[in-house]
């Protein structure tokens, strides 16, 4: 922000000097006493409900602020702008209570904006904060940004899109996660999930989001047990089968937690999928009940 203000000041001064040379009538030749004082630098706050041409990442400078109408090509949509409480001396660090609080607020706001948990779609939520110079100038905002992704699997890319994401997941949507075809399954689980139409042959399906408790990021095999149990509960509710010890004989479970970095800032939403390791189907198993997800005999 200081850099941007510095550029603005330089431009104004240059314009003033040129104007002074063009007409000297009524002036005394002293270029230091006839010009109005420039306004003091003010803290910059971005707007909500607009879209951005570029993806700013974790920090946002005034120079990178390019709001456009969401009907134009863009990469990011701002769903909310909040304010950090208090007056900390520096931008909140990754993992700080302040940044985790901002993410929690953005999480709720984003889901309300699209009409469902944003993780139910090919979407990414990010929190942008002022740059260090912007913070020093008095900015105390955090910005909640949603972006469309090419996939929610590894190597996802942000998609340049047109049209707002408001209410995008209220009903049927091309963004909504659904039936999947697995790839690279082995003794440690499923490596890839590829979206397919539910009317085509598939062996997996997105069943919902499990909210993990506030605990360290899973590193060891034993750490993952709670994730499979939690997603198992989501799966049972989605299909309409008992959430009991027999569930593991009906279906496998694929869990996709947020990456470690996102976990640090407070993201606890785990995407959950059912996995039919022994067969394929050509219809969604939502509310299919025990008949649609019978106990496997092998």
C-alpha positions as CSV (number, residue, x, y, z in Angstrom):
1,X,0.0,0.0,0.0
2,X,2.8,2.4,0.8
3,X,4.3,1.7,-2.6
4,X,1.0,2.5,-4.3
5,X,0.6,5.7,-2.3
6,X,4.2,6.6,-3.1
7,X,3.5,6.2,-6.8
8,X,0.3,8.4,-6.4
9,X,2.3,11.1,-4.6
10,X,5.0,11.1,-7.3
11,X,2.4,11.4,-10.0
12,X,0.7,14.3,-8.3
13,X,4.0,16.1,-7.7
14,X,5.1,15.6,-11.3
15,X,1.7,17.0,-12.6
16,X,2.0,20.0,-10.3
17,X,5.5,20.8,-11.6
18,X,4.4,20.7,-15.2
19,X,1.4,22.9,-14.5
20,X,3.7,25.5,-12.8
21,X,5.9,25.7,-15.9
22,X,2.9,26.2,-18.3
23,X,1.5,29.3,-16.7
24,X,3.5,31.6,-14.5
25,X,1.1,34.5,-14.4
26,X,0.1,35.4,-10.8
27,X,2.7,33.1,-9.4
28,X,5.8,34.0,-7.5
29,X,8.0,31.3,-8.9
30,X,8.2,29.5,-5.6
31,X,6.9,26.0,-6.1
32,X,6.8,25.1,-2.4
33,X,4.1,27.4,-1.1
34,X,1.3,27.6,-3.6
35,X,0.0,24.0,-3.6
36,X,-2.7,22.5,-1.3
37,X,-1.5,19.7,1.0
38,X,-2.0,16.2,-0.1
39,X,-4.5,14.2,1.9
40,X,-3.1,11.8,4.5
41,X,-2.8,8.1,3.5
42,X,-5.9,6.2,4.5
43,X,-6.3,2.5,5.4
44,X,-7.5,0.5,2.4
45,X,-10.4,-1.9,2.8
46,X,-11.5,-4.2,-0.1
47,X,-15.2,-4.6,-1.1
48,X,-17.3,-7.7,-0.7
49,X,-19.6,-9.0,-3.4
50,X,-17.2,-8.4,-6.2
51,X,-14.8,-10.6,-8.2
52,X,-11.1,-10.4,-8.8
53,X,-9.1,-10.9,-11.9
54,X,-6.2,-12.4,-10.1
55,X,-5.8,-14.7,-7.1
56,X,-3.8,-12.7,-4.4
57,X,-2.9,-15.7,-2.2
58,X,-2.5,-15.0,1.5
59,X,-1.8,-11.2,1.5
60,X,-3.3,-8.5,-0.6
61,X,-1.7,-5.2,-1.7
62,X,-3.5,-2.2,-3.2
63,X,-1.5,-2.7,-6.4
64,X,-3.0,-6.2,-6.7
65,X,-6.6,-5.1,-6.1
66,X,-8.5,-5.5,-9.4
67,X,-12.2,-5.7,-8.6
68,X,-14.5,-6.5,-11.6
69,X,-18.1,-7.5,-12.1
70,X,-18.6,-11.2,-11.7
71,X,-20.1,-11.3,-15.1
72,X,-16.6,-10.7,-16.4
73,X,-13.8,-13.4,-16.5
74,X,-12.3,-13.7,-13.0
75,X,-10.5,-16.1,-10.7
76,X,-11.7,-15.1,-7.2
77,X,-15.0,-14.0,-5.7
78,X,-15.1,-12.1,-2.4
79,X,-18.0,-13.3,-0.3
80,X,-17.3,-11.4,2.8
81,X,-14.9,-8.8,4.4
82,X,-14.5,-8.9,8.1
83,X,-12.5,-7.1,10.7
84,X,-9.9,-8.5,13.1
85,X,-10.9,-7.6,16.7
86,X,-8.4,-5.5,18.8
87,X,-5.4,-3.9,17.3
88,X,-2.5,-6.4,17.1
89,X,0.8,-4.8,16.0
90,X,1.4,-7.1,13.1
91,X,-0.7,-9.2,10.6
92,X,-1.8,-12.5,12.3
93,X,0.7,-15.3,11.8
94,X,-0.3,-18.7,10.3
95,X,-1.8,-20.8,13.1
96,X,-2.7,-17.8,15.3
97,X,-6.0,-17.6,17.1
98,X,-6.8,-14.5,15.1
99,X,-6.3,-16.1,11.7
100,X,-8.2,-19.3,12.8
101,X,-11.1,-17.1,14.0
102,X,-11.1,-15.3,10.6
103,X,-11.2,-18.7,8.8
104,X,-14.0,-19.9,10.9
105,X,-16.1,-16.8,10.1
106,X,-15.2,-17.1,6.4
107,X,-16.1,-20.8,6.4
108,X,-19.6,-20.0,7.7
109,X,-20.1,-17.1,5.4
110,X,-18.9,-19.0,2.3
111,X,-21.3,-21.9,2.9
112,X,-24.2,-19.5,3.4
113,X,-23.2,-17.7,0.2
114,X,-23.3,-20.8,-2.0
115,X,-26.2,-22.5,-0.3
116,X,-24.4,-25.6,1.1
117,X,-21.1,-26.5,2.6
118,X,-18.7,-25.1,0.0
119,X,-16.6,-28.3,0.2
120,X,-19.5,-30.1,-1.5
121,X,-18.4,-28.4,-4.7
122,X,-15.2,-27.9,-6.7
123,X,-14.4,-24.9,-4.6
124,X,-11.6,-23.5,-2.5
125,X,-12.0,-21.0,0.3
126,X,-9.0,-18.7,1.1
127,X,-8.5,-15.9,3.6
128,X,-6.6,-12.8,2.4
129,X,-5.2,-10.3,4.9
130,X,-3.4,-6.9,4.4
131,X,0.2,-6.8,3.5
132,X,2.7,-5.7,6.2
133,X,2.7,-2.1,4.8
134,X,-1.1,-2.1,4.6
135,X,-1.3,-3.3,8.2
136,X,1.1,-0.5,9.3
137,X,-1.2,2.0,7.6
138,X,-4.1,0.8,9.7
139,X,-5.9,-1.9,7.7
140,X,-7.4,-4.6,9.9
141,X,-9.6,-6.5,7.5
142,X,-9.7,-10.1,6.4
143,X,-11.2,-11.1,3.1
144,X,-13.1,-14.4,2.4
145,X,-12.4,-15.5,-1.2
146,X,-14.0,-18.4,-3.1
147,X,-12.5,-19.8,-6.3
148,X,-13.6,-22.6,-8.6
149,X,-11.1,-25.5,-9.0
150,X,-10.5,-27.9,-11.8
151,X,-10.5,-30.7,-9.3
152,X,-10.5,-31.2,-5.5
153,X,-7.9,-33.8,-5.9
154,X,-4.1,-33.2,-6.1
155,X,-2.8,-30.7,-8.7
156,X,-5.9,-28.6,-8.6
157,X,-5.9,-25.4,-10.6
158,X,-8.0,-22.3,-10.1
159,X,-10.4,-21.9,-13.0
160,X,-11.1,-18.6,-14.8
161,X,-14.9,-18.3,-14.8
162,X,-17.8,-15.9,-15.4
163,X,-20.8,-15.6,-13.2
164,X,-21.3,-15.3,-9.5
165,X,-21.0,-18.3,-7.1
166,X,-23.9,-17.0,-5.0
167,X,-26.4,-19.9,-4.5
168,X,-24.3,-22.0,-6.8
169,X,-24.8,-25.2,-4.6
170,X,-28.5,-24.6,-3.7
171,X,-29.5,-27.2,-6.2
172,X,-28.1,-29.3,-9.0
173,X,-24.8,-27.8,-10.3
174,X,-21.9,-28.8,-12.4
175,X,-19.8,-27.6,-9.5
176,X,-21.3,-30.2,-7.1
177,X,-19.3,-33.3,-6.2
178,X,-21.1,-36.5,-7.0
179,X,-20.2,-39.9,-8.4
180,X,-16.6,-40.8,-9.0
181,X,-14.4,-43.4,-10.6
182,X,-11.4,-44.5,-8.5
183,X,-7.9,-45.0,-9.7
184,X,-4.8,-46.5,-8.3
185,X,-6.5,-48.3,-5.4
186,X,-4.1,-50.4,-3.3
187,X,-3.8,-51.7,0.2
188,X,-3.5,-48.2,1.5
189,X,-6.6,-46.8,-0.2
190,X,-7.6,-44.9,-3.3
191,X,-5.1,-42.7,-5.0
192,X,-7.4,-40.7,-7.4
193,X,-11.0,-39.9,-7.8
194,X,-12.4,-38.8,-11.2
195,X,-15.9,-37.3,-11.5
196,X,-18.3,-39.1,-13.8
197,X,-22.0,-39.0,-14.4
198,X,-23.9,-41.2,-12.0
199,X,-25.5,-43.0,-14.9
200,X,-22.2,-44.4,-16.0
201,X,-20.2,-47.2,-14.4
202,X,-18.6,-46.0,-11.2
203,X,-17.4,-47.3,-7.8
204,X,-17.4,-44.2,-5.6
205,X,-19.5,-41.3,-4.6
206,X,-19.2,-38.1,-2.6
207,X,-21.4,-38.5,0.5
208,X,-20.7,-35.3,2.5
209,X,-18.4,-33.5,4.9
210,X,-17.2,-34.6,8.3
211,X,-16.1,-31.8,10.7
212,X,-13.0,-33.1,12.5
213,X,-12.3,-32.1,16.1
214,X,-9.5,-29.7,16.9
215,X,-6.5,-32.0,17.0
216,X,-3.1,-32.3,15.4
217,X,-2.9,-33.1,11.7
218,X,-2.8,-36.9,11.2
219,X,0.6,-38.2,10.6
220,X,0.5,-41.9,11.7
221,X,-1.8,-44.7,10.6
222,X,-3.4,-44.7,14.0
223,X,-4.3,-41.0,13.6
224,X,-6.5,-41.7,10.7
225,X,-8.9,-44.1,12.5
226,X,-11.1,-41.2,13.7
227,X,-11.4,-39.9,10.2
228,X,-12.7,-43.1,8.8
229,X,-15.1,-43.5,11.7
230,X,-16.4,-39.9,11.2
231,X,-16.8,-40.3,7.4
232,X,-18.5,-43.7,8.0
233,X,-21.2,-41.9,10.0
234,X,-21.6,-39.4,7.1
235,X,-21.8,-42.3,4.7
236,X,-24.4,-44.2,6.7
237,X,-26.6,-41.1,6.9
238,X,-26.3,-40.4,3.2
239,X,-27.2,-43.9,2.0
240,X,-29.7,-44.6,4.8
241,X,-28.0,-47.7,6.4
242,X,-27.2,-48.4,10.1
243,X,-24.1,-46.7,11.4
244,X,-22.8,-49.9,13.1
245,X,-19.9,-52.3,13.0
246,X,-21.4,-54.0,9.9
247,X,-21.0,-50.8,7.9
248,X,-17.5,-51.7,6.9
249,X,-18.8,-54.8,5.3
250,X,-21.1,-52.7,3.1
251,X,-18.7,-50.1,1.7
252,X,-15.2,-48.8,1.9
253,X,-14.6,-45.2,2.8
254,X,-12.3,-42.6,1.2
255,X,-11.3,-39.6,3.2
256,X,-9.9,-36.4,1.8
257,X,-8.9,-34.0,4.6
258,X,-7.6,-30.5,3.9
259,X,-3.8,-30.2,3.4
260,X,-1.6,-29.6,6.4
261,X,-1.2,-25.9,5.7
262,X,-5.0,-25.4,5.6
263,X,-5.4,-27.5,8.7
264,X,-3.0,-25.0,10.5
265,X,-5.3,-22.1,9.7
266,X,-8.3,-23.9,11.1
267,X,-9.9,-25.9,8.2
268,X,-11.4,-29.0,9.7
269,X,-13.8,-30.1,6.9
270,X,-13.1,-33.6,5.6
271,X,-14.6,-34.7,2.3
272,X,-16.0,-38.2,2.5
273,X,-16.7,-40.8,-0.2
274,X,-18.2,-44.3,-0.3
275,X,-16.1,-46.8,-2.2
276,X,-17.3,-50.0,-3.7
277,X,-14.1,-52.1,-3.9
278,X,-16.0,-55.2,-5.2
279,X,-18.4,-53.8,-7.8
280,X,-19.6,-50.8,-9.9
281,X,-23.0,-49.2,-10.1
282,X,-24.8,-47.0,-12.6
283,X,-26.9,-44.9,-10.2
284,X,-26.4,-42.7,-7.1
285,X,-26.7,-44.5,-3.8
286,X,-28.2,-41.5,-2.0
287,X,-31.0,-42.8,0.2
288,X,-30.6,-46.3,-1.4
289,X,-30.9,-48.0,1.9
290,X,-29.6,-51.5,2.8
291,X,-30.9,-52.9,-0.5
292,X,-28.6,-50.5,-2.4
293,X,-25.7,-51.1,-0.1
294,X,-25.9,-54.7,1.0
295,X,-23.4,-56.5,3.2
296,X,-20.6,-57.9,1.0
297,X,-20.2,-61.6,1.0
298,X,-16.5,-61.4,0.2
